[in-house]
Amino acid sequence: MRTVVLLPNWLGDAVMAVPTLEAARRDGEVVAFGSSTLVEFLEDFGFFDATILYDRHGADRGWRGWLRAARRLRAVGADRLIAFSPSERTAALAWASGVRDCRGASRGGIVDWVYPRRVPGGPDPESHLAERWYSLAVDAAEAVPVPELALTPGMADAFGNLVRHHRALEGSYAALAPSATFGPTKRWPTDRFAEVGRRCADLVDAVVVVGGPSPEEQEDCTQVAEACGATSLAGQTTLGGLAAVLAHARFFVGNDSGPMHLAAAMGAPTVGVFTSTSPGWTRPRGRHAVAVGGADLSCAPCFSARCPHDLECLSAIEVEAVESALRSLLAAVANS
């Protein structure tokens, strides 16, 4: 069987999709369709037999770009298609692929017609996203495997280069991720992240702060690093380099974000901080991972990037709760 997978758009979603990708790989050949950043990162793990790059903000933008992308998909001649994004554009590409067995996430309307086999695409605190996606590839009900990613030679080389430039990576270190691309409602205050870094100084030799290259993320990371004497790596790593940094970390603390899911999958003891979103929907699924948050508020979880109130879900999470969860997790790991 040849399966074409229309990959998610975000790093965290891509990590949550790993069990589904592995299931599709067990069934036969897998062709990946997605952005160059995620395709190249996931390709290193051996999930795909072939890849098709899709630049939705560049060469494949607009209706002409959509037609070019659709032609590339149709040329695959797949037996099955799995789409992770519930967007109408993704559904339109699935329809244009010519694949009869299309499976995907849907938010209703005409998209339902495209996917004879579908799962709800909207957020739901009672159903983890990874479990929904897994059912698109596996017919019989079974437990969804925990995503586990191992270091590749390329990632090991990237880490070696980083160590040569950052002494903080030479010994035992903690990794903090205080930013989130989604919006301010996912960002626990930077001063609280810095306090976590200070309070856990007895556990490690150093603290590093990780994040993406955007000015906003770099500012968040710089604020935390300066406040707790840490080293900021924001914008200085590829995804492979980031994966290696997280794999070698003594532990990780971060918002509900891509780095959180990646840290858990790379095996780092992980504490995810949840504010406007729900642990039931996107909690980290590593073997040593816990979630803190999910405030008991009338407006939570709102799953919104902007808050019309005073971000009570952020202020409701105290530093003590995160520190306690972290120390309990590390004790459990030591005893396992």
Salt bridges, closest charged atoms under 4 A:
ASP27 OD2 - ARG80 NH2 3.10
GLU29 OE1 - ARG2 NE 3.14
ASP49 OD1 - ARG25 NH2 2.97
ASP60 OD2 - ARG72 NH2 2.75
ASP101 OD1 - ARG103 NE 3.05
ASP112 OD1 - ARG118 NE 3.42
ASP124 OD2 - ARG132 NH2 3.37
ASP139 OD1 - ARG103 NH1 3.82
ASP139 OD1 - ARG117 NH1 2.47
GLU148 OE2 - ARG287 NE 2.44
GLU195 OE1 - ARG198 NH2 2.74
GLU195 OE2 - ARG199 NE 2.92
ASP202 OD1 - ARG327 NH2 2.87
GLU216 OE2 - ARG187 NH1 3.09
ASP220 OD2 - ARG187 NE 3.86
ASP256 OD2 - LYS186 NZ 3.67
ASP256 OD1 - HIS261 NE2 3.73
GLU320 OE2 - ARG199 NH2 2.99
GLU323 OE1 - ARG199 NH1 3.17
GLU323 OE2 - ARG327 NE 3.09
